[in-house]
Amino acid sequence: MKHTNQLINESSPYLLQHAHNPVNWYAWNNETIELAKKENKIILVSIGYSACHWCHVMEHESFENEEVAAIMNQHFINVKVDREERPDVDMVYMGAVQLMTGQGGWPLNCFALPDGRPVYGGTYFPKNQWVNVLTNIADLYQTNPEKVFEYAENLTEGLLNLENPKENSETTFEMDSLRKSVNKWKQLVDEENGGPNRAPKFPLPNNYLFLLQYNYFETNSSIKKHIDTTLTKMAYGGIYDQIGGGFARYSTDMIWKVPHFEKMLYDNAQLISLYTQAYKQTPNELYKDIVYETIAFIKRELCNAEFGFYSALDADSEGVEGKFYVWQKEELESLLTTNFDVFADYYNINELGYWEDDNYVLMRNEDDTIIAAKHSLSISELKNKVNDCKEILLKERNKRTRPGLDHKILASWNGLTCKALAEAYLVFEDESIKELALNNANYLLKNYCIGSGNLLRVINENTSINGFLDDYAFVIDAFISIYLITADFNWLETALELTNYAISNFYDVTAKTIYYTDKTKEKLIVRKAEWSDNVIPASSSQMAINLNTLSIYFDDAKYKQIAEELLKSVIKEIEQYGAGYSNWAILLLQKVQPQTEVVIVGKNVNEKLLALYKYTPPNVIFALSSEPSDLAIFKNRYENGKTNLFICKNHSCLLPTENINEALTLIGKNNI
């Protein structure tokens, strides 16, 4: 390689992608900030991730260009940041760019003073525009530095006030808040294709997890239809890998046809949860197929030997977006021979499925019954033919140059996946899924939980990065789920230890805010909290849900109070924009539909749980103990030789029963 910069010493796949750029890149660290101060240079903070298509485009156009690199090296300290390793840095500069431009995305490019305060920024810049930005910023800093400092002061002040809801102690929790939210939300949906009525379309699984739960209590045929349409159209669309399973990050169009082809662990984890919970309410075999195929994809392509899950697969292979996933008609005819006609109808090797350059995106638009009738086949005969074709194509596809793998193992995304697998086990009762969930949980426990409640975000060859709030939130949630499927109280105790650390080091009692960063770790120019739910639920909303759950297990009034104070801060936001606060809306639903506690005590707790789980409403919380326990929720409830079920609500419990049907009848009653 002609060039090698400081990033060669890093282990992040994204940073290593730039290690041979002519740009003199540095990693984000204290030494780099001190260098900028010493040389009195503007810092360029350039943020992306390894599977980001437009990050690759800007790299090729600008960062690999000698002339552009010369300007950058002369005037700036150039810092590359992997947003998945350092979401705290991304949060600060994304906030700044959103303030300046009203939008954000990646690549994110933000110019900052040597002390880190932002001055100007944007996302993707074409080469000529980028050169103009570089020269203008450099000239302004040299000729009128006072103006640059004024920009920085105003932006920093704006960052301090950005998305900072205030708790209102007078707020009450009402079902009407959720009704208002859903009524506004319904105006923004695509009734024909599912999802929002705009493109690009992101799956946003947490939105539909909330709507599933809401619709259980407020039965509404239009909401149910929207959920079913969305889940079916996504499963039928090109956003779903019809051959290998798993979803791409988003669709570029209204019909879920052509994605940006990167596949992210966090999307697929949450979509396993969504399709699992949808199947629980409506046993649709399509939903079950999606769960199993997506788990198979993760296990096959994103799992290491110790059952840690990798972060992502790139959109590109051989420098071409989607090349790994698309097919040409002649190739399919040659491979599938006599089955081609059925396959072509099934996956639209026609005008609908055509993309560009003689390539087709595999997608469905008709139910099995229609295709089977057209070809005079039974449903089982059709499925066998399609599955035979898929096996042939998967084998052939594996000969292609694979998209790049981002081998980072992030605690937060693994937590999301672990929890999804545990839920899938509870619904489908497949021991292999339980084993995968437990193996991943043990991997996290062994490698990422480092004692005294401390959690790491990522471990790499050179250093380890400390956990942020999302790492704590999703790992705690995962460990609570692992407790449920094992009845091993140690998982719940570990979740409690992590929670106690998070409250001590992330929560501000005075501000009634739970911040994204640990007060004992590196401090940035502002300390941000993450309030709105996005493609991943906000870390604060998930922590609030965790606190509410743990307050029930451990009878902890403090945890319940913190959860409710946090929730009170966003009631107005839930009412105005439910799609951006859907995880908070799940917590609000738990408050307005009081949770029923199902306490299972005895030798066969797992068997009883599996018999109950599939048929219980969303407001049920299970507590399991296979042995005597002094914890208040289990105290004096163990009987030798029995497995008793106690149904409790509002601190009042009915007499125990061992009968599943009787328990389900009691759970279904609104007044215990």
Secondary structure, DSSP 4 states (H G I P E B T S, - for coil): -----GGGG---HHHHHTTTSSS-EEESSHHHHHHHHHHT-EEEEEEE-TT-HHHHHHIIIIIT-HHHHHHHHHHEEEEEEETTT-HHHHHHHHHHHHHHHS---SSEEEEE-TTS-EEEEES---HHHHHHHHHHHHHHHHH-HHHHHHHHHHHHHHHHHTT-----TT----HHHHHHHHHHHGGGB-TTT-SBSSSSB---HHHHHHHHHHHHHS--HHHHHHHHHHHHHHHHSTTB-TTT--B-SEESSTTS-SEE--EEHHHHHHHHHHHHHHHHHS--HHHHHHHHHHHHHHHHHSB-TTS-B--EE-SEETTEETTTT-B-HHHHHHHHGGGHHHHHHHHTTTTTTB-STT-B-----S-HHHHHHHTT--HHHHHHHHHHHHHHHHHHHTTSPPPPEE----HHHHHHHHHHHHHHHHHH--HHHHHHHHHHHHHHHHHTEEETTEEEEEE-SS-EEE--HHHHHHHHHHHHHHHHHH--HHHHHHHHHHHHHHHHHHEETTTTEE-SS-TTS---SS-----S--SS--HHHHHHHHHHHHHHHTT-HHHHHHHHHHHHTTHHHHHH-GGGSHHHHHHHHHHHSPPEEEEEEETTHHHHHHHHHTTS-TTEEEEEESS---STTTTT---TT-EEEEEEETTEEPPPB--HHHHHHHHH-S--
